[in-house]
Amino acid sequence: MSTSTPTTGTTTAAQALRAILAELTPAPGTRPFSSDSYLPPHLIEQAKQALINDIALLELQQTAFNALSMAQWHIAHGEGGQALSRLRRAQTHITRTMGGGAV
């Protein structure tokens, strides 16, 4: 059986939430760092939802980046119509990302 251990150094919010969830809802075969660990169920659900939203936001950002990369490729190959289409797609994803509309 493994035991979760505290870490030091730079930690992102997502890493912190994952560590908290691992402590409160350990996987089979693991033990929490402390047997006194507790958070109300609604806070655990909020942490899970925050991670889901974070992942959705990253996916939107990646999709926007991909659309911009494809637009660049179409521009380099003289395909203005295709480039404009990709730029519009990227704009949609960037707008959704800035508005927090990830999910």
C-alpha positions in Angstrom: 0.0 0.0 0.0 1.2 3.5 -0.8 0.7 6.5 1.2 0.1 10.0 -0.1 2.9 12.4 1.0 3.1 16.1 1.1 5.1 17.9 -1.6 7.0 21.1 -1.6 7.8 23.6 -4.4 5.7 25.3 -7.0 2.2 23.9 -7.2 -0.6 24.9 -9.6 -4.2 25.2 -8.4 -5.2 22.1 -10.3 -2.3 20.1 -8.7 -3.5 21.3 -5.3 -7.1 20.3 -6.0 -6.0 16.8 -7.3 -3.9 16.3 -4.1 -6.8 17.3 -1.9 -9.2 14.9 -3.8 -6.6 12.1 -3.6 -6.4 12.6 0.2 -10.2 12.7 0.7 -11.1 10.0 -1.9 -8.1 7.7 -2.0 -7.8 5.1 -4.8 -8.0 1.5 -3.9 -4.7 0.3 -2.4 -3.7 3.7 -1.1 -4.0 5.3 2.3 -4.6 9.0 3.1 -1.8 11.0 4.7 -4.0 11.5 7.7 -7.0 9.5 8.9 -8.5 12.8 10.2 -8.8 14.2 6.6 -12.3 15.5 6.0 -14.2 18.0 3.8 -18.0 18.2 3.4 -19.2 16.4 0.3 -20.3 19.7 -1.4 -16.7 21.0 -1.2 -15.4 17.8 -2.7 -17.9 18.1 -5.6 -16.9 21.7 -6.1 -13.2 20.7 -6.3 -14.1 18.0 -8.9 -16.1 20.5 -10.9 -13.2 23.0 -10.8 -10.9 20.4 -12.3 -13.4 19.5 -15.0 -13.7 23.2 -15.9 -9.9 23.5 -16.0 -9.6 20.6 -18.4 -12.4 22.0 -20.6 -10.7 25.4 -20.7 -7.3 23.8 -21.7 -9.1 21.9 -24.5 -10.6 25.1 -25.8 -7.2 26.8 -25.7 -5.7 23.9 -27.6 -8.4 24.0 -30.2 -7.9 27.7 -30.7 -4.1 27.2 -31.1 -4.7 24.4 -33.6 -7.0 26.7 -35.7 -4.5 29.5 -35.7 -1.7 27.1 -36.7 -3.9 25.8 -39.6 -4.7 29.4 -40.6 -1.0 30.2 -40.8 -0.5 27.1 -43.0 -3.2 28.1 -45.3 -1.8 31.7 -45.6 1.6 30.3 -46.4 0.1 28.2 -49.2 -2.0 31.1 -50.6 -5.3 29.7 -49.5 -7.0 32.9 -48.3 -10.5 31.5 -48.0 -9.4 28.5 -45.9 -7.2 30.8 -43.8 -10.2 33.1 -43.1 -12.3 30.2 -42.1 -9.7 28.9 -39.7 -9.2 32.4 -38.2 -13.0 32.7 -37.6 -12.9 29.3 -35.9 -10.0 30.4 -33.7 -11.8 33.6 -32.8 -14.8 31.7 -31.6 -12.7 29.5 -29.4 -10.7 32.4 -28.1 -13.9 34.4 -27.3 -15.3 31.4 -25.4 -12.0 31.0 -23.5 -11.9 34.6 -22.4 -15.5 34.5 -21.3 -14.9 31.4 -19.2 -17.5 29.5 -21.3 -15.4 26.4 -21.3 -18.2 24.0 -20.4 
